[in-house]
């Protein structure tokens, strides 16, 4: 006879890794609201309001703005698969894991992929991108605004302008950046962008907000071949999210409830206020880490506020520290990926996680486990430095 496992009872964690982030109680409560049909008028109203709020968060008027049923990688594949046909050239900027993933997705869609590569943690200059645009004349340029694997931020306005001048569509990954730092789809002229619910929106993972400009929609309408993926084919999906309400798939009803509430909370706080909050607590955390003698893997000039890539000191084992933080304090931080594996910790300050309380807990807990593992750090210095930052009126 098959044994029946007990009811799950997950522990309460402080989620300070690269995602997911902590989730507000009202967002979790939205998940528990009664499920209705995916074509019920009540749910269709939720969808309409979701689109309205997503446009506000993306800072766009794009009609084709919706939440893909899937995580951020589904959003990536939606953007690439709908805009790329076999034989198209796509220039992809690779300076981390997720740029590499976009190149892989483009290749699977039959693109002639040209990789513009930089070491993990570096960023691209407009000049080198312009040179590649002139040389390869791609249909689309794929680039990650906030590279979660490295903690590096890529400036976008000049790059997007150059792409438009060369009649190239811009596909932007803003999985980690959306709602945590400026994302200006219309102002910058981004053609397609995708994000995820589990980062700075502080919603459980499961949906991927996407938005397509009119120029991108025209490219979608001009396709000669069907989109590789039936499930992610926006020619059909957009009819479900549009006025036709044509059945395509059964949307994750309760996940959409949760995103609805997470977007409400984001807009109630205000985007500019939310961006400033992420920058404020990032600076406090940075002050504390530096007082403990811990350095960053990327320069301050292009450092993400919501994802802190911190160098692991010599002689300290990555996994041991992360395990002890989790077991002793219920605190999760992330390890490095790719060539950064074992070399950095990724400390997230995203959405609901981004608070002074969590900054101080993280610094105190990290100091204790580092001392226990033989690293001589100045006792109390991290918390003291963060408190000094918070006490400074100009901060």
Secondary structure as GFF3:
##gff-version 3
##sequence-region A 1 395
A	DSSP	beta_strand	14	15	.	.	.	ID=ss1
A	DSSP	alpha_helix	25	31	.	.	.	ID=ss2
A	DSSP	alpha_helix	41	58	.	.	.	ID=ss3
A	DSSP	beta_strand	64	69	.	.	.	ID=ss4
A	DSSP	alpha_helix	72	83	.	.	.	ID=ss5
A	DSSP	beta_strand	89	94	.	.	.	ID=ss6
A	DSSP	alpha_helix	97	108	.	.	.	ID=ss7
A	DSSP	beta_strand	112	117	.	.	.	ID=ss8
A	DSSP	alpha_helix	126	136	.	.	.	ID=ss9
A	DSSP	beta_strand	140	144	.	.	.	ID=ss10
A	DSSP	beta_strand	146	147	.	.	.	ID=ss11
A	DSSP	beta_strand	152	153	.	.	.	ID=ss12
A	DSSP	alpha_helix	157	165	.	.	.	ID=ss13
A	DSSP	beta_strand	169	173	.	.	.	ID=ss14
A	DSSP	alpha_helix	185	188	.	.	.	ID=ss15
A	DSSP	beta_strand	192	194	.	.	.	ID=ss16
A	DSSP	beta_strand	207	212	.	.	.	ID=ss17
A	DSSP	alpha_helix	214	221	.	.	.	ID=ss18
A	DSSP	alpha_helix	234	241	.	.	.	ID=ss19
A	DSSP	alpha_helix	253	269	.	.	.	ID=ss20
A	DSSP	alpha_helix	271	291	.	.	.	ID=ss21
A	DSSP	three_ten_helix	300	302	.	.	.	ID=ss22
A	DSSP	beta_strand	307	311	.	.	.	ID=ss23
A	DSSP	alpha_helix	318	329	.	.	.	ID=ss24
A	DSSP	beta_strand	331	332	.	.	.	ID=ss25
A	DSSP	beta_strand	334	335	.	.	.	ID=ss26
A	DSSP	three_ten_helix	338	340	.	.	.	ID=ss27
A	DSSP	beta_strand	344	348	.	.	.	ID=ss28
A	DSSP	three_ten_helix	351	353	.	.	.	ID=ss29
A	DSSP	alpha_helix	356	372	.	.	.	ID=ss30
A	DSSP	alpha_helix	381	391	.	.	.	ID=ss31
###
